[in-house]
Amino acid sequence: MEVTRKNFREVLPDVGKAIKECCFIAIDGEFSGLDAANHSHIAPFDTHEERYGKVKKSCSDFLMFQVGICTFKFNKKTERYEARPFNFYVFPRPHSRVAPDLRFLCQASSIDFLASQGFNFNKVFLEGISYLTPEQEGKLREVLGQKHGEVSLFSSPAFTTPGTDEQAGVTKGPIHIPDEQKAFISQNCEFIQKFMDDPAKATLNLPPSNGFQRKLLYQTIRQKFSGVHLETKTGEKKERFIVVTRVKSEDELKKKEKEKQAKEIAEIDDAVGFTQVIKMISQSGKLLLGHNMLLDIIHILHQFYYPLPDSYDDFKAMTHCAFPRIVDTKLMGSMNPFKEKIPSTALGDLQKFLEFPPFCKPEVDLAEGFGSYNTPDQHHEAGFDAYLTGLCYISMTNYLGTLQKDTSGRVSPTSSLLDPYVNKLFLMRMSDAPYIDLMGPDLKLKREHVFNVSFPKEWKNEDLNQLFSPFGNIQISWLNDTSAYVSLYRKEEAKNVMKALCKDNTVYQIRGYNDHKTVITTNVRKRPMSAPDCLPPSKKQKSLNVEESSSESAPPFVSRSITPPLSEIIPPAIPSYADALKKSAKNGKPNTNKNKVAGGDGDVKMFEEPENWG
């Protein structure tokens, strides 16, 4: 179902009902861009903190302007799911002159891609649903309350400034009328006098005026005329003008003023807009699904929740507080028992693979009024992608159910079978640290086989390949024109690199990964990041696989499918925010035994930590 500001108020109760009755909710978003030019690009050897910082910075520049939400309800009678997909167009339209007026970027490649998929940009900008964060809403209500309080206190709207955020509610004395405005004020007074002499007319729209002219008119009209109520309105072309309404008594004037204030409060309610949907999802505590959903989560928190924290640990706690149970279907498809059976975890591919053995096509009906997605291949419409995400989840959980004894095959969203996948967010291009763990310490891997190399600007991939050729295949991840990370495929060779390559009078410099990160941390504390570190890599600065020059038969290093064994992972110390997470958790303690889950006749070994992440 398509939802714009034209039908949002009408559809909102149905959205609330669908969220309340459903078993789980899937989300997806479309964005004005993904990768800001003035920020560092994501890289294979980011730390978790670095990756969050990069995505956070890019998120602050771009907008999520289409949000897909699909609820899934299980019908016990038919033993089938019923899906209700909603496709929301959202846009931060300022509802008044004191409301936030956001600036955002568009990335040409993202816009071009969406246009090629038939995305309706006119619908975003003309019919997009407004939204405010709770913080913005609170500030606007505070300003409006001060303004209403001043009007009530002094009973003289003529001397209450209807201006900007800083001016609203400020009581002033009479303003001197400049000579150049006297003719304008006099002409409007003549219009009002004619209006007052004609009892057949109930209202009068004065000519459009600027803010200062309206202040003068409020002041002068209140002084010269009684029995009138004044209200500023905005026309279809955004012009601002004063509406004069005839009133018969002081009581009627007060009634008009109360109606005006109620309307201003209702305008803020409307401006909150789509944020109401996010509040409903958060308050429901229902399982929230997404596919490769880190960007979706960060945008949702940033646009509709609260400002993103600088601290990575605070971000994890904030996300868990807003959405207590999350499953990322891309990560789920990359883990056992699915990874060996699914060649690709791209959403469209994943959904198709899960329709064939050993999986089964999920039995899902679209609810009445939601039949538009019966037509296939509507990818990159957020509502449709959310629907596909739910289908993938149902297929995978049904498969988990078939592996257990004494079960119907359907897995409840609260089942312990899901514990290995819950509250983990997939990380692109970080094959050795494939997810963020929202409920505990992240995986910490040894990177002794990764080196930072500094070299002359003229160097290319071939030079690095030649330098490291004695040690086998390598992966190169460029940082800038004179620096890159080099990762060895044969990790056992790492101990020989420094001995063999660290020589005097060389044009290059080599540091171990951990040593380089220590230097960066020390420099950041002393001074801001230098400009070259913030610039995007040039065309030669790509993370790619480089074939070794030797004749050994070792397979090439593929960054997205070759990962260190998890037996080498060292769990870090529990971060300080863990206690807060334990207090906020509503669904019991996290499963500390990742290799066992409850099901059937007891604890059944359901999930093996994989040797390699794919």
Summary of the structure (lengths in Angstrom):
residues: 614
radius of gyration: 30.4
end to end distance: 35.2
largest distance: 101.5
contacts: 1832
relative contact order: 0.12
helix: 40%
strand: 17%
